[in-house]
Amino acid sequence: MDTRGFGSTGRQVSVIGQGTWRIDGTAWSEAVAALRAGVDAGLTHIDTAEMYGDGEAIVGEAIDGLREEVFLVSKVVPGNATRRGVVRACEQSLRRMRTDRLDCYLLHWPGSHPLEETIAGFEDLRRDGKILSWGVSNFDVDDLDEALRIAGPYRIACNQVLYHLRERSIEHAVIPWCAANGVAMVGYSPFGSGDFPDPASTDGRVLGGIAQAHGTTPHAVALAFLTRLDNTFSIPKTGRAERAAENAAARDFKLTEAEIATLEAQFPRGRRPRTLPML
């Protein structure tokens, strides 16, 4: 479970990566050290966005000298997602990260500009070598259908969506859609953004028991569960080097069928919601 094919890109990408939302809330040097420790541990899929404050600049420093090892992703906000705006925003992101290209560039969430314009901008960037692929984020099935209609098959590299133990609703339709259409599904906030089970709770004890059986941590168990399906990836964020190494441990073991069934029962996916959950 170290790497797997990233949608239709033909690239092998680390299943567990590194997110950077709010990483600028950590001391700069510590954030850089955490990202570099993650890369050293094999977490070479790094995700950021233009709206993440100093996130892109922190990433740029962290990957200095490591660019060829990293699968680098950033995102454009919908307000900048006209055809020309996408190009300008990407060029600014490249400058902040001191690189000449992104491996994948995403629309952060559906917006008011026509999706045809956004995709045309992505294709302009891809033609010029400034991005190698493009995708979307926070897209439900209806949005994905529209993007597929505009772009055609095998253009949408990934869909990045909220996915953690207590928010599994994308399993109803979004993950199957992505699997059927050759689109990687990247789950963000896999630890629930502050809602990870307390060790003393029933949920926490279930996670702890499985972690003990594998000699690992509850967080690694959660990541292993959230990447158990063939087209799924996860991008936990941490500003601590030691936690990056702990996250990487999720690559070193495989949950048994019985353990997966236990976690599915303990953290039920519930009914399909009317709107896609997002942060």
C-alpha positions as CSV (number, residue, x, y, z in Angstrom):
1,M,0.0,0.0,0.0
2,D,3.0,2.2,-0.5
3,T,2.0,3.7,-3.9
4,R,-0.8,3.2,-6.4
5,G,-1.8,4.6,-9.7
6,F,-3.2,8.1,-9.5
7,G,-6.3,8.0,-11.6
8,S,-5.6,8.2,-15.3
9,T,-2.3,10.0,-15.0
10,G,-0.1,6.9,-15.2
11,R,1.8,8.1,-12.1
12,Q,2.5,6.0,-9.1
13,V,1.7,8.2,-6.1
14,S,2.1,7.6,-2.3
15,V,-1.2,6.5,-0.9
16,I,-0.6,8.5,2.3
17,G,0.5,12.0,1.6
18,Q,0.7,15.3,3.4
19,G,-1.9,18.1,3.6
20,T,-1.0,21.7,4.5
21,W,-4.3,23.4,5.5
22,R,-3.5,25.6,8.5
23,I,0.1,24.4,8.6
24,D,1.1,28.1,8.7
25,G,-0.2,28.0,12.3
26,T,2.9,26.1,13.2
27,A,6.2,27.7,13.6
28,W,7.7,28.0,10.1
29,S,10.9,25.9,10.8
30,E,8.8,23.2,12.5
31,A,6.4,23.1,9.5
32,V,9.2,22.8,7.0
33,A,10.9,20.1,9.1
34,A,7.6,18.1,9.4
35,L,7.1,18.2,5.6
36,R,10.7,17.1,4.9
37,A,10.4,14.3,7.5
38,G,7.3,13.1,5.7
39,V,9.0,13.1,2.4
40,D,11.9,11.1,4.0
41,A,9.4,8.6,5.3
42,G,7.8,8.2,1.8
43,L,4.9,10.6,2.1
44,T,5.8,12.3,-1.2
45,H,2.3,13.4,-2.2
46,I,2.1,17.0,-0.9
47,D,-1.1,19.0,-1.2
48,T,-1.5,22.7,-0.7
49,A,-3.6,25.6,-2.1
50,E,-3.4,29.3,-2.9
51,M,-5.9,30.1,-0.1
52,Y,-3.7,28.3,2.6
53,G,-2.0,31.5,3.7
54,D,1.8,30.8,3.8
55,G,1.2,27.2,3.0
56,E,2.6,27.3,-0.5
57,A,5.7,29.2,0.6
58,I,6.3,26.7,3.4
59,V,6.0,23.8,0.9
60,G,8.4,25.6,-1.5
61,E,11.0,25.7,1.2
62,A,10.4,22.2,2.3
63,I,10.8,20.7,-1.1
64,D,13.9,22.7,-2.0
65,G,16.3,20.1,-3.4
66,L,13.5,17.4,-3.3
67,R,11.3,18.5,-6.2
68,E,11.9,15.4,-8.3
69,E,10.8,13.1,-5.4
70,V,7.5,14.9,-4.8
71,F,4.0,14.7,-6.4
72,L,3.0,18.3,-5.9
73,V,-0.6,19.5,-5.9
74,S,-2.2,22.9,-5.4
75,K,-5.6,24.4,-5.8
76,V,-7.2,27.5,-7.3
77,V,-10.1,29.2,-5.6
78,P,-13.3,29.4,-7.6
79,G,-13.2,33.3,-7.7
80,N,-10.0,33.0,-9.8
81,A,-11.3,30.2,-12.0
82,T,-11.8,32.0,-15.3
83,R,-9.7,30.8,-18.2
84,R,-7.1,33.6,-17.8
85,G,-7.6,33.7,-14.0
86,V,-6.6,30.0,-13.7
87,V,-3.4,30.6,-15.5
88,R,-2.5,33.7,-13.4
89,A,-3.3,31.9,-10.2
90,C,-1.2,28.9,-11.1
91,E,1.8,31.0,-12.1
92,Q,1.6,32.8,-8.8
93,S,1.5,29.4,-7.0
94,L,4.5,28.3,-8.9
95,R,6.4,31.4,-7.9
96,R,5.5,30.9,-4.2
97,M,6.7,27.3,-4.3
98,R,9.8,28.1,-6.5
99,T,9.0,25.4,-9.0
100,D,8.3,25.3,-12.7
101,R,5.3,22.9,-12.6
102,L,2.6,21.2,-10.6
103,D,2.0,17.5,-10.9
104,C,-1.8,18.2,-10.4
105,Y,-3.8,21.4,-10.1
106,L,-7.4,21.4,-8.7
107,L,-10.4,23.6,-8.6
108,H,-10.9,24.0,-4.9
109,W,-14.7,23.7,-5.0
110,P,-17.5,24.4,-7.5
111,G,-18.0,28.1,-8.2
112,S,-19.9,30.6,-10.3
113,H,-17.5,30.8,-13.3
114,P,-18.5,28.4,-16.1
115,L,-16.7,25.1,-15.6
116,E,-15.9,25.2,-19.3
117,E,-13.6,28.2,-18.7
118,T,-11.9,26.6,-15.8
119,I,-11.2,23.5,-17.7
120,A,-9.9,25.5,-20.7
121,G,-7.5,27.2,-18.4
122,F,-6.3,23.9,-17.0
123,E,-5.8,22.6,-20.5
124,D,-3.8,25.8,-21.4
125,L,-1.5,25.1,-18.4
126,R,-1.1,21.5,-19.3
127,R,-0.2,22.3,-22.9
128,D,2.4,24.7,-21.6
129,G,3.9,22.2,-19.2
130,K,3.0,24.2,-16.1
131,I,0.8,21.4,-14.8
132,L,1.0,17.8,-15.7
133,S,-2.6,17.0,-14.8
134,W,-5.7,18.6,-13.3
135,G,-8.6,17.6,-11.1
136,V,-11.3,18.9,-8.8
137,S,-12.1,19.2,-5.1
138,N,-15.4,19.0,-3.2
139,F,-17.3,17.8,-6.3
140,D,-20.4,15.7,-5.8
141,V,-21.6,13.2,-8.5
142,D,-23.6,15.9,-10.4
143,D,-20.6,18.2,-10.5
144,L,-18.4,15.3,-11.6
145,D,-20.8,14.4,-14.4
146,E,-20.6,18.0,-15.7
147,A,-16.8,18.0,-15.6
148,L,-16.7,14.7,-17.4
149,R,-19.2,15.9,-20.1
150,I,-17.0,19.0,-20.7
151,A,-13.6,17.5,-20.6
152,G,-14.2,14.0,-21.8
153,P,-12.9,10.7,-20.3
154,Y,-9.5,10.4,-18.6
155,R,-8.9,14.1,-18.1
156,I,-10.0,14.4,-14.5
157,A,-7.1,13.1,-12.5
158,C,-8.7,13.3,-9.0
159,N,-11.5,14.5,-6.8
160,Q,-10.4,15.7,-3.3
161,V,-13.1,15.4,-0.7
162,L,-13.8,15.2,3.1
163,Y,-13.3,11.7,4.4
164,H,-12.7,10.5,7.9
165,L,-14.0,7.7,10.2
166,R,-17.1,9.8,11.2
167,E,-17.8,11.1,7.7
168,R,-17.9,8.2,5.3
169,S,-20.9,9.4,3.1
170,I,-18.8,9.6,0.0
171,E,-18.7,5.8,0.0
172,H,-22.4,5.9,-1.3
173,A,-21.8,7.5,-4.7
174,V,-18.6,9.6,-5.0
175,I,-16.0,6.8,-4.5
176,P,-17.9,4.4,-6.8
177,W,-18.2,7.2,-9.5
178,C,-14.4,7.9,-9.2
179,A,-13.6,4.2,-9.4
180,A,-15.8,3.7,-12.5
181,N,-14.3,6.7,-14.3
182,G,-10.6,6.3,-13.5
183,V,-10.4,9.2,-11.1
184,A,-8.3,9.1,-7.9
185,M,-10.2,9.9,-4.7
186,V,-8.1,11.9,-2.3
187,G,-9.6,12.2,1.2
188,Y,-8.7,15.3,3.2
189,S,-9.0,15.9,7.0
190,P,-8.7,12.1,7.7
191,F,-8.5,12.7,11.5
192,G,-11.7,14.8,11.5
193,S,-10.2,18.2,12.1
194,G,-10.2,17.9,15.9
195,D,-12.9,15.2,16.0
196,F,-10.6,12.1,16.3
197,P,-11.9,9.6,18.8
198,D,-10.7,10.0,22.4
199,P,-8.7,7.0,23.6
200,A,-11.0,6.5,26.6
201,S,-14.1,6.5,24.4
202,T,-15.7,3.3,23.0
203,D,-14.6,4.4,19.5
204,G,-11.1,5.1,20.8
205,R,-10.9,1.7,22.5
206,V,-11.8,-0.1,19.3
207,L,-9.1,1.8,17.4
208,G,-6.6,1.2,20.2
209,G,-7.2,-2.5,20.2
210,I,-6.6,-2.8,16.5
211,A,-3.6,-0.6,16.7
212,Q,-2.1,-2.7,19.5
213,A,-2.6,-5.9,17.4
214,H,-0.4,-4.3,14.7
215,G,2.1,-2.5,17.0
216,T,1.0,0.8,15.6
217,T,-1.1,3.9,16.4
218,P,-4.8,4.6,16.2
219,H,-4.1,7.3,13.7
220,A,-2.3,4.8,11.5
221,V,-5.2,2.4,11.8
222,A,-7.6,5.2,10.6
223,L,-5.4,6.0,7.6
224,A,-5.2,2.3,6.7
225,F,-9.0,2.0,6.8
226,L,-9.5,5.2,4.8
227,T,-7.2,4.0,2.0
228,R,-8.4,0.4,1.9
229,L,-10.1,0.9,-1.5
230,D,-8.1,0.7,-4.6
231,N,-8.6,4.3,-5.9
232,T,-8.3,6.1,-2.5
233,F,-5.5,8.3,-1.1
234,S,-5.3,10.3,2.1
235,I,-3.5,13.6,3.0
236,P,-3.2,14.1,6.8
237,K,-1.7,17.4,7.9
238,T,0.8,17.7,10.7
239,G,3.3,20.3,11.8
240,R,5.3,17.8,13.8
241,A,8.1,15.7,12.3
242,E,7.4,12.8,14.7
243,R,3.7,12.7,13.7
244,A,4.6,12.6,10.0
245,A,6.6,9.4,10.7
246,E,3.7,8.0,12.6
247,N,1.4,8.7,9.7
248,A,3.8,6.9,7.4
249,A,3.4,3.7,9.5
250,A,-0.1,3.2,7.9
251,R,1.8,1.9,4.9
252,D,3.4,-0.9,6.8
253,F,0.5,-3.2,7.6
254,K,-2.8,-4.3,6.2
255,L,-6.1,-4.5,8.1
256,T,-7.7,-7.9,8.2
257,E,-11.2,-8.4,6.8
258,A,-12.5,-8.9,10.4
259,E,-10.9,-5.6,11.5
260,I,-12.3,-3.7,8.5
261,A,-15.8,-5.1,9.4
262,T,-15.3,-4.0,13.0
263,L,-14.4,-0.5,11.9
264,E,-17.3,-0.3,9.5
265,A,-19.7,-1.3,12.2
266,Q,-18.2,1.1,14.8
267,F,-18.1,4.0,12.4
268,P,-21.2,3.5,10.1
269,R,-21.3,5.5,6.9
270,G,-25.0,6.4,7.5
271,R,-27.4,7.5,4.8
272,R,-26.4,9.4,1.7
273,P,-26.7,13.1,2.4
274,R,-28.5,15.5,0.1
275,T,-25.4,17.7,-0.3
276,L,-21.7,16.8,-0.2
277,P,-20.1,17.3,3.2
278,M,-17.1,19.6,3.1
279,L,-15.0,21.9,5.3
